[in-house]
Amino acid sequence: MGLSFREAATKSRELADAMGDGRYFTASGSFSDYETINTPPRHFHKVITFCVVYSLRLSEIFQVLGLSLEETGREPIPELLTGRFTPETIASAVADGSEQTGFISELAGELGGAPFFLRSSLGVLCGLPRLSLKDFFWIGASAKTVHPYLKGAVLAVVNRQKKKPNGCASKPLWQQPLHVILKRDGTYLCGCCSQENDTLVIHTYRGGTHKREELRSRDAEIIGKIVSVARRL
């Protein structure tokens, strides 16, 4: 390519900035070392950098390393790399007594973890740039007592910034926004709600039947609006 090591390092910096990941940056000394040693980079990001800076095909690098792309895709990704719990790993941990599993671990084992293509896009799909564990609510145990659109639902993502109730009685079912409401006694409700003077009117579907509940505003707090739902298919 006719590049000096310093120029190659500069191009790797441009790649790192474009990708928003500093692991693509490779120092000039590293470029020099990799040309003289037989040890491949520890991180795959460096391999991508070599492909971009030196105009190499990924298959060429794999061939030098003695790897064949035709032999890939035959083994599952190790659980150590996915960070995913399975019913087998949780059961093994309980049997060994080496780990105290809680609700989160059991739920992760039941759901099997989020697919890789969703892990970095959940916030975008939910419209929440800073998605956190506090935004998730488990509704799997109330399948018979919630809104018809939440049948089979396991988790609901709530936007805590949207607490203003909307008049929903005159709207069709599919236009009624759903909110999670916390009552003074510590129990939760899920339904469409509206404000009438100092009263919060909540429309729920307990037992599959529409019910209208009225609570004083000081006896209930709107946690937020449901923006996404994960359900069993």
C-alpha positions as CSV (number, residue, x, y, z in Angstrom):
1,M,0.0,0.0,0.0
2,G,3.1,2.3,0.3
3,L,2.1,3.4,3.7
4,S,4.4,4.1,6.6
5,F,3.5,2.7,10.0
6,R,2.6,6.1,11.2
7,E,0.3,6.6,8.2
8,A,-1.3,3.2,8.8
9,A,-1.9,4.1,12.4
10,T,-3.6,7.4,11.3
11,K,-5.9,5.5,9.0
12,S,-6.8,3.1,11.9
13,R,-7.7,6.1,14.0
14,E,-10.0,7.3,11.3
15,L,-11.6,3.9,11.2
16,A,-12.0,3.8,15.0
17,D,-13.6,7.3,14.9
18,A,-16.0,6.2,12.1
19,M,-17.0,3.0,14.0
20,G,-17.2,4.8,17.4
21,D,-15.0,2.1,18.9
22,G,-11.4,2.7,20.0
23,R,-10.6,-1.0,19.7
24,Y,-10.1,-0.5,15.9
25,F,-7.2,1.8,16.5
26,T,-3.8,0.2,16.1
27,A,-0.6,2.0,17.1
28,S,2.3,2.3,14.7
29,G,4.4,0.0,16.8
30,S,1.8,-2.7,16.7
31,F,1.7,-2.5,12.9
32,S,5.5,-3.1,12.9
33,D,5.2,-5.9,15.4
34,Y,2.5,-7.8,13.5
35,E,4.6,-7.8,10.4
36,T,7.5,-9.5,12.1
37,I,5.8,-12.0,14.5
38,N,3.6,-15.0,13.8
39,T,1.1,-14.3,16.6
40,P,-2.4,-13.1,15.4
41,P,-4.1,-10.2,17.1
42,R,-6.0,-11.0,20.3
43,H,-9.0,-9.0,19.3
44,F,-10.9,-9.3,16.0
45,H,-11.2,-5.5,15.7
46,K,-7.5,-5.4,14.8
47,V,-8.1,-8.0,12.0
48,I,-10.8,-5.7,10.6
49,T,-8.4,-2.8,10.8
50,F,-5.7,-4.7,8.8
51,C,-8.3,-5.5,6.1
52,V,-9.4,-1.9,5.8
53,V,-5.9,-0.3,6.0
54,Y,-4.1,-2.8,3.8
55,S,-7.0,-3.6,1.4
56,L,-6.8,-7.3,2.4
57,R,-9.6,-9.8,2.1
58,L,-10.7,-11.4,5.3
59,S,-10.4,-14.8,3.8
60,E,-6.7,-14.1,3.0
61,I,-6.0,-13.4,6.7
62,F,-7.9,-16.5,7.8
63,Q,-6.0,-18.6,5.3
64,V,-2.7,-17.4,6.8
65,L,-4.0,-18.3,10.2
66,G,-4.9,-21.7,9.0
67,L,-8.7,-21.1,9.4
68,S,-11.3,-22.0,6.9
69,L,-14.6,-20.0,6.5
70,E,-16.2,-23.1,4.9
71,E,-16.0,-24.9,8.3
72,T,-17.7,-22.2,10.3
73,G,-21.3,-22.3,11.5
74,R,-21.2,-25.9,12.7
75,E,-20.8,-25.3,16.5
76,P,-23.0,-23.3,18.8
77,I,-21.5,-20.1,20.3
78,P,-20.2,-20.9,23.8
79,E,-22.3,-19.7,26.7
80,L,-19.1,-18.0,28.0
81,L,-19.1,-15.7,25.0
82,T,-22.9,-15.0,24.8
83,G,-23.4,-14.2,28.5
84,R,-26.7,-16.1,28.2
85,F,-28.2,-18.3,30.8
86,T,-29.9,-21.6,29.9
87,P,-32.1,-23.8,32.0
88,E,-29.2,-26.4,32.0
89,T,-26.6,-23.9,33.3
90,I,-29.0,-22.6,36.0
91,A,-30.0,-26.1,37.0
92,S,-26.3,-27.1,37.2
93,A,-25.5,-24.0,39.3
94,V,-28.3,-24.8,41.7
95,A,-27.3,-28.5,42.0
96,D,-23.6,-27.5,42.7
97,G,-24.7,-24.9,45.2
98,S,-22.1,-22.6,43.7
99,E,-24.5,-19.8,42.8
100,Q,-27.7,-18.4,44.3
101,T,-30.1,-17.9,41.4
102,G,-32.7,-15.2,41.7
103,F,-35.6,-14.0,39.7
104,I,-33.5,-12.4,36.9
105,S,-31.5,-15.6,36.4
106,E,-34.6,-17.7,36.3
107,L,-36.3,-15.3,33.8
108,A,-33.2,-15.3,31.6
109,G,-33.2,-19.0,31.6
110,E,-36.9,-19.2,30.7
111,L,-36.6,-16.6,27.8
112,G,-33.2,-17.8,26.6
113,G,-31.7,-14.3,26.4
114,A,-32.2,-11.6,23.8
115,P,-31.0,-12.3,20.2
116,F,-27.7,-10.7,19.2
117,F,-29.3,-8.5,16.6
118,L,-31.6,-7.0,19.3
119,R,-29.0,-6.4,22.0
120,S,-27.9,-3.1,20.7
121,S,-31.2,-2.0,19.2
122,L,-33.7,-2.4,22.1
123,G,-33.4,1.2,23.1
124,V,-34.0,2.3,19.5
125,L,-37.0,0.0,19.1
126,C,-38.5,1.2,22.4
127,G,-37.7,4.9,21.8
128,L,-35.6,5.0,25.0
129,P,-32.0,6.1,24.3
130,R,-30.9,5.0,27.8
131,L,-32.7,1.8,28.5
132,S,-32.2,0.4,32.0
133,L,-33.4,-2.5,34.0
134,K,-35.7,-0.2,35.9
135,D,-37.7,0.3,32.7
136,F,-38.7,-3.4,32.5
137,F,-41.8,-4.7,34.3
138,W,-42.6,-8.4,34.6
139,I,-46.3,-9.1,33.8
140,G,-46.0,-12.8,33.1
141,A,-48.0,-13.8,36.2
142,S,-51.0,-11.7,35.3
143,A,-51.9,-13.0,31.9
144,K,-55.6,-13.5,32.9
145,T,-56.1,-10.1,34.5
146,V,-54.6,-7.6,32.1
147,H,-55.5,-5.8,28.9
148,P,-56.4,-8.0,25.9
149,Y,-53.4,-6.8,24.0
150,L,-51.1,-8.1,26.8
151,K,-52.2,-11.7,26.5
152,G,-49.1,-13.9,26.6
153,A,-46.9,-11.0,27.5
154,V,-43.9,-11.6,29.8
155,L,-42.2,-8.2,30.0
156,A,-43.3,-4.7,29.4
157,V,-41.0,-1.7,28.7
158,V,-42.2,1.5,30.3
159,N,-41.3,5.0,29.4
160,R,-41.1,6.7,32.8
161,Q,-41.1,10.2,31.2
162,K,-44.7,9.8,29.9
163,K,-46.9,10.0,33.0
164,K,-49.7,12.2,31.8
165,P,-53.0,10.3,31.6
166,N,-55.0,10.5,28.4
167,G,-58.8,10.4,28.0
168,C,-59.3,6.9,26.6
169,A,-63.0,6.0,27.2
170,S,-64.1,7.2,23.8
171,K,-61.2,5.8,21.8
172,P,-61.2,2.4,20.2
173,L,-59.2,-0.3,22.0
174,W,-56.2,-0.2,19.7
175,Q,-55.8,3.6,20.3
176,Q,-55.9,3.4,24.1
177,P,-52.4,3.9,25.6
178,L,-51.5,1.6,28.4
179,H,-49.9,2.8,31.6
180,V,-48.4,1.0,34.7
181,I,-49.9,2.4,37.9
182,L,-48.6,1.9,41.4
183,K,-51.2,2.0,44.2
184,R,-50.5,3.2,47.7
185,D,-50.6,-0.4,49.1
186,G,-47.7,-1.4,46.8
187,T,-49.7,-3.3,44.2
188,Y,-49.6,-2.5,40.5
189,L,-52.3,-2.0,37.9
190,C,-52.0,-1.9,34.1
191,G,-54.5,-0.2,31.9
192,C,-55.7,2.9,30.2
193,C,-56.2,5.9,32.5
194,S,-57.6,9.4,32.5
195,Q,-57.8,12.3,35.0
196,E,-61.1,13.6,36.2
197,N,-60.6,16.4,38.7
198,D,-58.8,14.9,41.6
199,T,-59.6,11.3,40.6
200,L,-57.6,8.9,38.5
201,V,-59.9,6.7,36.4
202,I,-58.3,3.4,35.4
203,H,-59.8,1.0,32.9
204,T,-58.6,-2.6,33.6
205,Y,-59.6,-6.0,32.3
206,R,-59.5,-8.2,35.4
207,G,-60.7,-11.7,34.6
208,G,-61.1,-10.6,30.9
209,T,-63.9,-8.2,31.9
210,H,-63.6,-4.5,31.5
211,K,-63.8,-2.7,34.8
212,R,-63.6,1.0,35.7
213,E,-61.7,1.8,38.9
214,E,-61.5,5.2,40.5
215,L,-58.7,6.2,42.8
216,R,-57.8,9.5,44.4
217,S,-54.7,11.0,42.7
218,R,-52.8,10.8,46.0
219,D,-53.6,7.1,46.3
220,A,-52.0,6.1,43.0
221,E,-48.9,7.1,40.9
222,I,-48.5,6.6,37.2
223,I,-45.2,5.0,36.7
224,G,-45.1,5.5,32.9
225,K,-46.5,4.5,29.5
226,I,-45.9,1.0,28.1
227,V,-44.0,1.4,24.8
228,S,-42.9,-2.2,24.1
229,V,-44.0,-5.7,25.0
230,A,-42.2,-9.0,24.9
231,R,-44.5,-12.0,24.7
232,R,-44.4,-15.8,24.2
233,L,-45.3,-17.0,20.8
